[in-house]
Amino acid sequence: MVITVVLANSNLHRTLVDQGSATDILFKASFDKLDLQEKKLRAYSKSLFGLRDTPIQPLGYISLHTTFGKGTRSRTLNIDYIVVNVSSAYNALIGRTTLNQLCAVVSTPHLCMKFPTLKGITTTKGDQKLAQRCYNESLNLKGNPRREEINTISST
């Protein structure tokens, strides 16, 4: 499921909700577009598996406030994103740890995610057309790892 979250005071489109991932990932291209500073990255000594055929050595990790939902029906969490320099059709990946912290229930057939807020349960809907486009782009990236990415990030 592909959603939009607010990260570093910007709308981060193309955020993949991945119930199969144990980590939260921010891709380097998105990190750069958000004007985040590399000196704020903290060391991360472990390798990541599953994004490519070979292990990936992260650039580090960074803690960022991330808002899910809108207005009074939103929740903001401080998430530790592992930053990787890997081509991706997505800007970020939200994994199980954050979904559990958010107390989220994800329904991929319904393309929605529900979670509690102070004002009640809120629903975040995924974008089916964008998810399909990201999926197709991710297939193209596997064949051509140097392909230029088109990721959208807008300021709030």
C-alpha positions as CSV (number, residue, x, y, z in Angstrom):
1,M,0.0,0.0,0.0
2,V,1.3,3.4,-1.0
3,I,0.5,6.5,1.2
4,T,1.6,10.0,1.8
5,V,3.1,11.0,5.2
6,V,4.4,14.3,6.6
7,L,8.2,13.9,7.2
8,A,10.6,16.8,7.9
9,N,7.8,19.3,7.3
10,S,7.2,18.0,3.8
11,N,4.5,15.7,2.2
12,L,6.4,12.6,1.4
13,H,4.5,10.8,-1.4
14,R,5.3,7.3,-2.5
15,T,5.7,5.9,1.0
16,L,5.3,2.2,1.0
17,V,3.6,0.5,3.9
18,D,5.4,-2.9,4.0
19,Q,4.1,-5.3,6.6
20,G,6.8,-7.7,5.7
21,S,9.7,-5.4,6.5
22,A,11.2,-5.2,10.0
23,T,12.8,-1.8,9.4
24,D,11.8,1.7,8.3
25,I,13.8,2.9,5.4
26,L,14.4,6.3,3.8
27,F,16.1,6.2,0.4
28,K,19.0,8.6,-0.2
29,A,17.4,10.4,-3.1
30,S,14.5,11.4,-0.8
31,F,16.9,12.2,2.1
32,D,18.7,14.7,-0.3
33,K,15.4,16.2,-1.6
34,L,14.3,16.8,2.0
35,D,17.5,18.8,2.5
36,L,18.5,16.7,5.5
37,Q,22.2,16.9,6.5
38,E,24.4,13.8,6.3
39,K,26.2,14.9,9.5
40,K,22.9,14.2,11.4
41,L,23.2,10.5,10.4
42,R,24.2,8.2,13.2
43,A,26.2,5.1,12.5
44,Y,24.4,1.9,11.7
45,S,26.8,-1.1,11.5
46,K,24.5,-3.9,10.4
47,S,23.8,-4.8,6.8
48,L,20.3,-4.9,5.3
49,F,19.0,-7.8,3.3
50,G,16.0,-8.0,1.0
51,L,16.3,-4.8,-1.0
52,R,18.7,-6.3,-3.5
53,D,20.3,-9.6,-4.3
54,T,23.3,-8.7,-2.1
55,P,23.5,-7.2,1.4
56,I,23.3,-3.4,1.6
57,Q,25.5,-1.3,3.9
58,P,23.3,1.6,5.2
59,L,24.7,5.2,5.2
60,G,23.4,5.5,8.8
61,Y,20.1,6.2,10.5
62,I,18.2,9.3,11.4
63,S,15.3,10.0,13.8
64,L,12.5,12.0,12.2
65,H,9.0,13.0,13.3
66,T,6.5,11.4,10.9
67,T,2.8,12.3,10.8
68,F,0.2,9.8,9.7
69,G,-3.3,11.2,8.8
70,K,-4.4,14.8,8.7
71,G,-5.4,17.5,11.1
72,T,-6.9,16.4,14.5
73,R,-7.2,12.8,13.2
74,S,-3.4,12.4,12.9
75,R,-0.6,10.8,14.9
76,T,3.0,11.9,15.0
77,L,5.7,9.4,15.8
78,N,9.5,9.7,16.1
79,I,10.8,7.1,13.7
80,D,14.4,5.9,13.2
81,Y,14.9,5.6,9.5
82,I,17.7,3.7,8.1
83,V,19.1,5.6,5.1
84,V,20.2,3.6,2.1
85,N,21.7,4.6,-1.2
86,V,19.6,2.3,-3.4
87,S,17.4,3.2,-6.4
88,S,13.8,2.8,-5.6
89,A,10.4,3.8,-7.0
90,Y,9.4,4.7,-3.4
91,N,10.6,7.5,-1.2
92,A,10.4,5.6,2.1
93,L,9.3,2.3,3.5
94,I,7.3,2.0,6.7
95,G,7.8,-1.4,8.4
96,R,6.2,-3.6,11.1
97,T,7.9,-1.8,14.0
98,T,6.3,1.5,13.2
99,L,2.9,-0.1,12.3
100,N,2.9,-1.8,15.7
101,Q,3.9,1.5,17.4
102,L,1.0,3.2,15.5
103,C,-1.3,0.4,16.5
104,A,-2.3,0.2,12.8
105,V,-4.4,-2.3,11.1
106,V,-3.6,-2.6,7.4
107,S,-6.0,-4.0,4.8
108,T,-4.3,-4.4,1.5
109,P,-7.4,-5.6,-0.3
110,H,-9.2,-2.4,0.8
111,L,-6.1,-0.3,0.4
112,C,-6.5,1.4,3.7
113,M,-4.9,1.6,7.1
114,K,-6.7,2.4,10.4
115,F,-5.2,3.6,13.6
116,P,-6.3,5.2,16.8
117,T,-5.9,9.0,17.5
118,L,-7.1,11.2,20.3
119,K,-10.2,12.0,18.3
120,G,-11.0,8.4,17.4
121,I,-10.1,5.9,14.7
122,T,-8.8,7.4,11.5
123,T,-8.4,5.8,8.1
124,T,-5.6,6.5,5.7
125,K,-6.3,5.3,2.2
126,G,-3.7,4.1,-0.3
127,D,-3.5,5.4,-3.8
128,Q,-4.1,2.4,-6.2
129,K,-2.9,4.2,-9.4
130,L,0.2,5.4,-7.7
131,A,0.9,2.0,-6.1
132,Q,0.6,0.4,-9.6
133,R,2.9,3.0,-11.1
134,C,5.5,2.5,-8.3
135,Y,5.3,-1.2,-8.7
136,N,5.9,-1.0,-12.5
137,E,8.8,1.5,-11.9
138,S,10.3,-0.9,-9.3
139,L,10.3,-3.7,-11.9
140,N,12.1,-1.4,-14.4
141,L,14.7,-0.4,-11.8
142,K,15.7,-4.0,-11.3
143,G,16.7,-4.2,-14.9
144,N,18.5,-0.8,-14.9
145,P,19.8,0.2,-11.5
146,R,21.2,3.5,-12.8
147,R,17.8,4.7,-14.1
148,E,16.9,8.2,-12.9
149,E,14.1,8.2,-10.4
150,I,11.1,10.5,-10.4
151,N,10.0,10.9,-6.7
152,T,7.6,13.7,-5.6
153,I,8.1,15.6,-2.4
154,S,6.2,18.8,-1.7
155,S,6.6,21.3,1.2
156,T,3.8,21.8,3.7
